Amino acid sequence: MVRVQSGLPRVAIDHEEPLLAMGLRAVLQRANTVQLVDPAQARGELPVQVLVTDWSQGVQWLSMDRADPARAGSVLVVSSQAREQPMLSALRRGLGGVLLASGTESELLHAVASLAAGRSYVCAEVAQRVAANFSREPLTCREETVLQLLARGQCNKSIATNLGIAPGTVKSHVKAILGKLAASTRTEAASIAAELGIVEFTRSPRFQLSSLS
């Protein structure tokens, strides 16, 4: 049974990188401003207000069917990478916070405190990258789908068959994609797509957050 410390935000660290997880735990323990909860003990037994996790876990948690969307504000992703398009998409879907692994102890403490108080937090470097993304014309949902198939090496005819549309329509989508990504070839567009992180995450989260109390 986990002992609840009155008045302290309950935080769980569930990160795929063991050394990084140890560092995060050490910083939060030293600050003594939160109650750290073992993820294995947080399965329905104790409400968790902030989950500090990796990118894959964070995105997968966002995709879960949750009765209370506000709970998404409890997820803080700590990652060594911050690719603009997937990060922007996750923030739009309700990701609570983003912090680069190269960040400082004070940034981590501020981020956790912000999420525990119901606010969001995005570190300065990620905020700058996301802001730069707004200056680019975004891909439509259909263009993103075509780009994913294109990146897998499918030709226009194959893409048209998969999507049930005419090859000419696919050709128009590809032309728009190349223009928006400033790519001169399909191969270059696929490379940019990989850099942007337009991929699907299928890993299952190791535990679910309980509703805030």
N, C-alpha and C positions, 0 to 999 in steps of 0.2 A: 504494500500500500504506500503510495507517494504522499508525503506530508506537504500540505499546502501552506505556503508562507503568505499570510494575509498582507494585502496591499502591493505585492510585487507581481508584475506581469509574468505570466507563465510562458516560457519559451522552450521550444524543442529544436534541436539541431539534428538534421537528417541529411547529411551531405555525402555524395558518392566518393569524394576525395578524403581519405582518412586523415592525412596530415593537415589538410585545410580545416577539417572538422575539429581536430584537436586544438588548432590555433583559435578558432572561433569560440570554442568552449572556454579556453584559457582566458581570453579577453573578457568574456561575459562573467566568468566566475570572479575574476580579479576586481571587476567593477562593482560586483555585489548589488546590482540594481534590478536584477530579474531573478526569477526562480527557474532554474534549468530543469526540464522534465525529460526523462528518458523516453524517446519515441516508442519503445517497446511497451512502456507503461502507460502511454497516452492513448491507447486504443479504447476509447469510450470511457475510460476510468476517470480521466481528469481533463477538463476543458483546457485547450491550448490556445493562447492568444496570438502568438507569432511562431511561424515555422520558418526556420532558416535552412535553406536547402540549395541544391544545385539547379542548373537550368532545366535538365530533363525532368526532374521531379516537379519543379514549379509549373512547367507548361502542362505536364500530364495532369496535375491537380486542377488546373484551370479548366481542362476539358471534361472534368467529371460533372455529372448531373447533381447539382447541389440545390437544396431547397432554399438556402439562404445565400444569395449572391454576395452579400456584404462580407461574408467570411473570406472572400478572395483578398481582401485588404490585409489579411494576416500572413501572406506569403512574401518572404524576402529572399530573392535569389542572389547568391554570391557566386560570381563566375569570373573566370579569367578572360572570357571573351564577351563582347557586346555587339553582336551584329545588328545593324540598324533595323532592317525590316522585321525580323521575328521579334525583336525586343519591342518595337513599336506596336506590333500586333498584340503581344502579350499585355502590354500596358493598357491598350484599348479594351482588352477583354477582362481587365480587373486585377492584373498583377499588382500587388501592393508596393513592392520596392525592388530596386536593383542596385547592387553594390559590386564594384570590381574587386577581385581578390587582391589587387595591389593597393586597395584603400587603406586608410589609417584606422587605428583603434577608435578614435573619436568619431569617425564616420560610421563605423559599425554600431557604436552605442547610440548615436543620434538616429540611425536608421531603425534600430529595434524600438527605441522609445517612441518614434513617430508612428510606427505601425501599431504598437501597443495602445497608443492614444487614438487610433482610428484614422490617422493621416497616412498619406503615401510618402515615399522617399525615393528619389532617383539621384545618384551621385552626379557630380558636375560633368564628368567626362561623358557619361552615357547621355545626360541631358543635352549636351552639345551635339552628339551624334544623331540623336533623335530629332532635334531641331533642324539639323541639316537635311534630314530625310523629308521634312515637310516641303522643302523647296523643289523636290522632284515630283513629277507627275506620277501618281500611284498606278499600279496595275489594277485592272478590274479583276473580279473573282474569276471570270472566264479566262482571262489572260494568265492568271496565276496557275490555273489548271492546265492550260496548254503548255506553259513553261515547265511545269513539273514533268509532263509527258515528253516534252522536247529534251529535257535534261536527261531522261532515261534512254535517249537515242532513238525515239520513235520518229518516223517520217510523217509528213503531212497527211498522207492517206491513212496511215495507221491511227493517227490522232483523231482524224475525222470519223473513222469507224468507231473508236472508243467513245467519242462524245456524241455520236449521232448527228453530226453536222457536215456540211459540204466541205470538200477539200479547199475550195476557194475561200471559204470563211476562215479556215485554219490559216491559210496563207496571209489573210488580212490581219489575224491576231498575231502571227509571228512577226509581221512587219511592224506592228504597233509595239510589240515587246522589244524588238531590237532598238527601236527609236527611244523608248522610255528608259532602257538600260544603257543607252549609248554604246551598244554592241554592234560590231560590223558583221559578225557571223553567228550562226546557231551555236557553234562550239563556244564562242566567247560568251554568249548569253547563258549557256549552261554553266560556265565557270563562274559567272557573276551570281547566278542563282545559288550555287553552292556557297559562295561567300556570304550571301544574304541569309543563308540558312533556311531556305524554303523547303523544309522537310517535315515529315510526320514523326511524332514521338509515340512510341507504343509501349514503353516501359511502364509497368504498373506501380503506383505509389506504394510505399511500404506501410503507410498508415494514413488515416483520414483525420482531419482536425475536427474537434468537437465544436459545437456552437459556443460563442462567447457567452460567458455568464455575467 
